Every structure is written in structure tokens, then in C-alpha cells.
Amino acid sequence: MAELKYKPVRHDHAAFLAEARQRPGFAEAYDALALEYTLAGQMLKARAKAGLTQDAVAARMGTTKSAVSRLEAAGKHAPSLATLKRYAAAVGCDLQVKLVPHKAA
């Protein structure tokens, strides 16, 4: 089965966020999901760098495209470490998790 090459759609995320932050309650809700958005962004970048579609990643993981879509949708799903490891392997990456002490106030 030939794998399709992923071609990302251009999106000015900084401009989108600047406009969205003007809406009441958006900044607080967005900031509450900062870790999830960071992880989702890293996942999308890794998949794009690997040149893979969601279908191709799903095939490598032994799952469905919709499952991969849910993984890449920040805040809607809390994947297990095992699932994140499988995703990382599918896009040619290693998964690293670390605990960082709080900064002293």
C-alpha cells in the first residue's frame, strides 16, 4: 500500500489567536488547555515532518483515521501513554515525558 504524502494547509495561528483572545472567556479557556494544545501542536508537526496523512499514521498504529483525528484534537481526548508511544513510533519519533518543578513565586 503506497503512503500518501501530507501537504499541510497554511494557517496563521498567531493571527487567529490574537483575534480569538478578544472574545470574552476565550483566554481563560485556552490557557487552561495549554498543555493539551502544546502536545497537539507537537503531534501535528511530527506527522507533517514525517510526510504522513492521518490514514497512514492510523495504518501504522493499527487503528482508524478517526482515532488519530481524536488524538490530534486538543482538549477532546486524554490519550494513554501507551497510545502516545504508538503515535510517536508511527511518525518516527520517541516520546519523552518529564515532570518540571513549579517556579518559586
Secondary structure, DSSP 8 states (H G I E B T S, - for coil): ------------HHHHHHHHTTSTTHHHHHHHTHHHHHHHHHHHHHHHHHT--HHHHHHHHTS-HHHHHHHTSTTT----HHHHHHHHHHTT-------------
